[in-house]
Amino acid sequence: MSPMNTTAETRITVYSKPACVQCNMTKKALDKKGLAYTEVDVTTTPAALEYITEDLGYSMAPVIVVDDDNHWAGFNPDRIEAVAAALSRTA
């Protein structure tokens, strides 16, 4: 995992799709940690789908983007915990 460039201005984006179990689990985990995020539905936002597939190289949802160097696909509680810990250190 690359080092996180986290600041108070960090904005987490969750690229998701409807009826996605891993997407819902990810959002619940972020909510539980008190992490604010923006959700983007890739089924209704073609530019977002192109970004996660072409630019980032992912083929599954959700894709979570913390910053240019810290992003991943799928439900990953360990990564969410790491982001929460890093953000709490910078707060």
Steps between C-alpha positions, in 0.01 A plus 500: 500500500634842410544767766190708547513868421222590741408848607199669653396564140498130410193408304405137469304400192315171474426398143210256530208342322146417614428171681872444561561311826867599523408863429244500780742333742768756415266795557384353833862453611588858403192626685591296808847660502346845457675555168329741263486395137340584170322220318499485120276251318705367209187368327371856451830687467692385190801721578534336843483152349768597249717643779494185716540258209733686264700731728515286816469157337225353720227270373285462811308718742535663733809702427610716789725797427660685789762679292711449187716239671247331728215316331367146481212288375268282706401492865820524703450570872876509564548782250203690647652461847836628371335807346308570821820469707697725265228764499469495879875570525468807278187639665 
